Amino acid sequence: MSNLAVLPLTIRARRSEDLEQCVEVLREVRLDMGYPGKWPSDPRAWLDHPRLDQAWVAESAPGVIVGHVAVQNGREATRLFVAPAARRQGVGSALLDHVCVLAGGRVILDVTDKAGSAAVAFFEATGWRYTHTTTADSTGPREEAVRLRHYVR
């Protein structure tokens, strides 16, 4: 169950030459909504981490990246973000639908457990099923414990 994309989107495999633009979009997301909770010392390496199986970008026009998602462990969606200007236009849904198709079924993801979180509202409104909450291995920006909500689709 996904939202109809308003933007004309192309979803394609992320290429190394996309990483700088992805970092800039991630910086916008961080300023707008605080994701990721702790800014990585090397955001390019964080997006291109060796444990990631594959990553994709959403383009609203050739060369204009408006979203990103990666997969690790064959079925775990991670590093999902959408440019603030492209939110509520189906970009996140389109990226996750793409991952679900390529993963051949069940996909899992987690999101920080913040009350009123736009990410939590998005996942719950688009057919993801909450399964449980855990404490993350890493800490938040002030070294606080981070709780993660886990979802499956």
C-alpha positions as CSV (number, residue, x, y, z in Angstrom):
1,M,0.0,0.0,0.0
2,S,1.7,3.2,-1.1
3,N,1.0,6.8,-1.9
4,L,0.8,7.9,-5.5
5,A,3.9,9.9,-6.4
6,V,3.2,13.5,-7.4
7,L,6.7,14.1,-8.7
8,P,7.8,12.4,-11.9
9,L,10.2,9.9,-10.3
10,T,13.0,7.7,-11.5
11,I,14.4,5.2,-9.1
12,R,17.8,3.9,-10.0
13,A,20.8,2.3,-8.5
14,R,23.0,4.8,-6.7
15,R,26.3,5.5,-8.4
16,S,29.5,6.7,-6.8
17,E,29.1,10.1,-8.5
18,D,25.8,10.5,-6.7
19,L,27.3,10.5,-3.2
20,E,28.1,14.2,-2.9
21,Q,24.6,15.2,-3.9
22,C,23.2,12.5,-1.5
23,V,25.3,14.0,1.3
24,E,23.9,17.5,0.6
25,V,20.3,16.1,0.7
26,L,21.1,14.3,3.9
27,R,22.4,17.5,5.4
28,E,19.1,19.2,4.5
29,V,17.2,16.3,6.2
30,R,19.4,16.6,9.3
31,L,18.7,20.3,9.6
32,D,15.0,19.8,9.0
33,M,14.2,16.8,11.1
34,G,17.3,15.6,12.9
35,Y,18.1,12.4,10.9
36,P,20.5,10.9,11.3
37,G,20.4,11.4,15.1
38,K,24.2,11.7,15.2
39,W,25.9,13.3,12.2
40,P,28.5,10.9,10.9
41,S,32.2,12.1,10.9
42,D,32.3,11.0,7.2
43,P,28.8,11.1,5.8
44,R,29.9,9.9,2.4
45,A,31.4,6.7,3.9
46,W,28.2,6.3,6.1
47,L,26.1,6.3,2.9
48,D,28.5,4.0,1.1
49,H,29.3,1.6,4.0
50,P,30.6,-1.8,3.0
51,R,27.9,-3.6,5.0
52,L,25.2,-2.2,2.7
53,D,24.2,-4.6,-0.1
54,Q,22.9,-2.0,-2.5
55,A,21.5,1.6,-2.6
56,W,19.1,3.5,-4.8
57,V,18.2,7.1,-5.4
58,A,15.0,8.8,-6.5
59,E,15.4,11.5,-9.0
60,S,12.7,14.1,-9.8
61,A,14.6,15.1,-13.0
62,P,17.8,13.8,-14.4
63,G,20.6,14.6,-11.9
64,V,18.2,15.9,-9.2
65,I,18.3,13.5,-6.3
66,V,15.3,13.8,-3.9
67,G,15.6,10.6,-2.0
68,H,17.8,7.6,-1.0
69,V,17.4,4.2,0.4
70,A,19.8,1.2,1.0
71,V,19.5,-2.4,1.9
72,Q,21.6,-4.5,4.2
73,N,21.4,-8.2,5.1
74,G,19.3,-8.8,2.0
75,R,16.1,-7.4,3.4
76,E,16.7,-4.6,5.9
77,A,15.9,-1.1,4.5
78,T,18.2,1.6,5.9
79,R,19.6,5.0,5.2
80,L,16.1,6.1,4.0
81,F,15.7,9.9,3.6
82,V,13.7,12.3,1.4
83,A,14.6,15.9,0.6
84,P,12.4,18.2,2.7
85,A,11.1,19.9,-0.4
86,A,10.0,16.5,-1.8
87,R,8.1,15.2,1.2
88,R,4.5,14.1,1.0
89,Q,4.9,13.5,-2.7
90,G,5.3,9.7,-2.6
91,V,9.1,9.6,-2.8
92,G,9.6,7.6,0.4
93,S,6.8,5.1,-0.6
94,A,8.3,4.7,-4.1
95,L,11.7,4.0,-2.7
96,L,10.4,1.4,-0.2
97,D,8.1,-0.2,-2.8
98,H,11.2,-0.6,-5.0
99,V,13.1,-2.3,-2.1
100,C,10.2,-4.6,-1.4
101,V,9.9,-5.7,-5.0
102,L,13.7,-6.4,-5.3
103,A,13.8,-8.1,-1.9
104,G,11.1,-10.5,-3.1
105,G,8.8,-10.0,-0.2
106,R,9.3,-9.3,3.5
107,V,11.4,-6.2,4.3
108,I,12.2,-4.9,7.8
109,L,13.3,-1.5,9.0
110,D,13.7,0.5,12.2
111,V,13.2,4.1,13.2
112,T,14.0,6.0,16.3
113,D,11.1,6.0,18.8
114,K,10.3,9.7,19.1
115,A,6.8,10.7,20.1
116,G,5.1,12.5,17.2
117,S,7.8,11.4,14.8
118,A,7.0,12.1,11.1
119,A,8.8,8.8,10.2
120,V,6.7,6.8,12.6
121,A,3.5,8.3,11.3
122,F,4.7,7.7,7.7
123,F,5.5,4.0,8.3
124,E,2.3,3.3,10.2
125,A,0.2,5.1,7.5
126,T,1.7,3.2,4.6
127,G,1.2,-0.4,5.6
128,W,4.3,-1.1,7.7
129,R,3.5,-3.3,10.8
130,Y,5.1,-2.4,14.1
131,T,6.7,-5.5,15.7
132,H,8.7,-4.4,18.7
133,T,11.0,-1.8,20.3
134,T,14.7,-2.2,21.2
135,T,17.6,-0.1,22.5
136,A,20.1,0.7,19.8
137,D,23.8,-0.2,20.0
138,S,24.7,3.4,19.4
139,T,23.8,6.5,21.4
140,G,22.1,9.8,20.5
141,P,23.8,13.2,20.0
142,R,24.0,13.7,23.8
143,E,25.1,10.2,24.4
144,E,21.6,9.2,25.5
145,A,20.1,5.7,24.8
146,V,18.2,5.5,21.6
147,R,15.1,3.4,21.3
148,L,14.2,1.9,18.0
149,R,10.8,0.9,16.7
150,H,11.0,-2.1,14.3
151,Y,8.6,-2.6,11.4
152,V,8.0,-5.2,8.8
153,R,6.1,-5.2,5.4
